[in-house]
Amino acid sequence: MSLTKVFKSGNSQAVRIPAELQYDRLDMDYEIERVGDELRIRPARRRLTNLMEKFQGFSDDFMTQGRGDELDEPERDML
């Protein structure tokens, strides 16, 4: 377990995340919640807002030729 410091940043408290625990990406949001006396930080779940608008951006012939990576896969045993 690593130790860290809590400090003031403007009107908020901030926590220094040690290098060995840092997240790889800085270009996304993270959720933080209090559970008892713990603070839990995790990558925010992606929202599906505007999903239909994104689909409308595809052309009418999108994927008509398939993905182009179809392989002859061996048949699988039934479960």
N, C-alpha and C positions, 0 to 999 in steps of 0.2 A: 504494500500500500504506500502511495506517495503522499507527502504532505504538501500543502499549498497555502497561499495567503489570500485573504479577502481584503479588498481595499475599496475606497470610495472613488467613483468615476462620475463626476457631476452629482446628480441627485440619486444615483443608483449605487448599489454595491457591485463589485466585479470580482471574478475569481480567476486567478492565473492557472491555466491548464499546463501541467508539466509536459516537456517535450515528448516523453515516452508515452503519454496518453493523448497527444494532440490528434485532431481529426485531419485527414488528408486534404479535405476541401474547405476553402474559405468562401466559396461562391454560392453557398446555400444557407438556408435558415436551419436553426436548431430549436427544439422544444426544450423547455426546462420546467420541471414540476417539483413541488415539495411533497415528499412522502414521509410523514413523521418528522424526524430531524434530519432526513437525507434530502439532498437536491439531486435530481436525476436529469441529465442532459443527453439528448439523442437527436439524430437527424430528423427534421420535420417530415412528416408524411406528405407526399406530393398530392396536391389537390387536383381534382378532375374538372375544375371550373374551366369553362371555355373549350372543353374537349371537342364538342361538336363543331365549333368554329374552326378548330385546327383541322378536323377531318375535311371540312368544306374547302380547304386550301389545296387538296390533292386534285389532280386532273382526273377527268372521267376515265381515261385509259390507264390509270395507275394500277399496277400489278396485273394487267391483262396477260402479260407474258410470264407470270409467276415470279418467283424470287430469283430464278436463274441458278439455284444451287440444289435442285432436286437430284437426289442420289438414289440409286437402286439399293434400298435397304433390305436386308434379309427379313423374312417373315418372323414374327415373334411368337413364342408359345402363348397360348391362351392362359389367362389367370384362373 
